[in-house]
């Protein structure tokens, strides 16, 4: 059994070329004439300048979620790590391509080689990458895996293409004379991005490059006290209860765009930052940890709109993390959900700005029904 676990290698895969703001509708389309207004409003707040889509301009899928994940995993391979040496494949995603089989085994199948091995698959929202990381970490600690690969991947563009909203847009225009889709659905179309990042976890640090020792990973859910905020594959009733797609007649699936990603922005704004501060304070007391002591703070931001709110919330608890310690790549990569934390880590590692002894605090909020993940790493 190991006493420590290290992230020894990173591999990122982002499909195709980065897409600038003025190109977005060429790929995902416009639902109707008011979509451009929604686009301007959302992009004006979120600070995103470019993102990646696994689509071409004809709407053809260029890479599936599993293919992108497999490509990231292949980027880890070298003479000392072949597919035959991977003992665990731990996968996380918010956008699986199918209900069954699991996303994880689809990634394993795409690798097309190696040995039969343990595969775990976490499906949900933004915290699934961190859940996969914690499983891989504990498996390595227990000695079950000498080489554990953790990979987070998203093909969120699959849920943003305008044609999937046409039936509902027609209905809204006909019944209410409202030519724009409900904002909670249109809003996410201008924020999300595709891609994948894989990590190699081992019980000993690398001798050639920097390693990142995992000090701890903490996760929690506030679903016991919070209603659903972001969802797909269902809709809320008049009581605010989430009903799954099997509770709707088949003809309602497209008309209500049940499989689009929806978010109640008012609930989000009222709770997401405050719950993050509350959970961090609980970790501080449990771990005897001072967030102000970190050298790098990496919060997964769905929008740069939340940057100041998080700064202010940290100050409420007496923690001052100055701007030069923040590392955020949302403007360059877009919101990649479960991939975002790993993309920040990979980006910082590639930047050459870290040094031995640096402490890194990861923060991953999940608005689906309000979950949170934090992790502390040390550069070795």
Secondary structure, DSSP 4 states (H G I P E B T S, - for coil): --S--EEEEEEEE--SS-EEGGGHHHHH--SSTTHHHHHHHHHHHH---EE--SB-TT--BS--HHHHHHHHHHTT-BTTB-GGG--EEEEEES--S-SSS-HHHHHHHHH--S---EEEEEESSTTHHHHHHHHHHHHHHTTS-SSEEEEEEEEGGGGT-GGGGHHHHHHHHHHH---S--HHHHHHHTTB-EEEEEEEEESS--SSS--EEEEEEEEEE-TTT----EESSEEE-TTS-EEEGGGS-TTHHHHTTTTS-EE-HHHHHHHHHHHHHHHHHHHHHHHT--GGG-SEEEEE-S-THHHHHHHHHHHHTT----GGGB---HHHH-B-GGGHHHHHHHHHHHHT---TT-EEEEEEEETTTTEEEEEEEEE-
